[in-house]
Each structure stands twice: as structure tokens, then as C-alpha cells.
């Protein structure tokens, strides 16, 4: 009788250990998946920071302003500061 109780208890312990092992495997898989996602997100963040650094570099800003359809004078002069001859005629 005692032997049957000991065998039953060992069986319950064995089933419990198997369940713990399965949960451990699932959790390790999730950790690995999240670490891979973290690496991908860090690479994406790095790429975005590099692109932002490139776009905000003085040389690139100067190049983009030069290639735009307006001149630098359009940025610095307010319409009230333009000479009368430079103003477009109004509808009056």
C-alpha cells in the first residue's frame, strides 16, 4: 500500500515537472522572439536616426533650398518689404 502511494506521488511529481518544462520552453521561445523583434526595432530606429541626421545636416538643407522652386529672397523678405516694382499687380 505504501509503495502505491509513493508511486502515485512520484507520478504526480513527474507530470508536474513535464508541465513546468513545457511552460519553460514556451517562455524561452517568447523571449527569443521578443529579443529578435527588439533587434529589428533598434535597427529601424538607427536607420531613422541616420536619415534624420542626413536630412537636417546644413549641407542637405542648403541643397534642398537651392533645388526648391523659390529663391532665398522669398524666405527673407516680407511682401511689405519688397520694392513697388517687384510686387505683382493686384486686381484693382
Secondary structure, DSSP 8 states (H G I E B T S, - for coil): -HHHHHHHHHHHHHHHHHHHHHHHHHHHHHHHHHHHHHHHHHHHHHHHHHHHHHHTSHHHHHHHHHHSSS-HHHHH--GGGS-GGGS-----
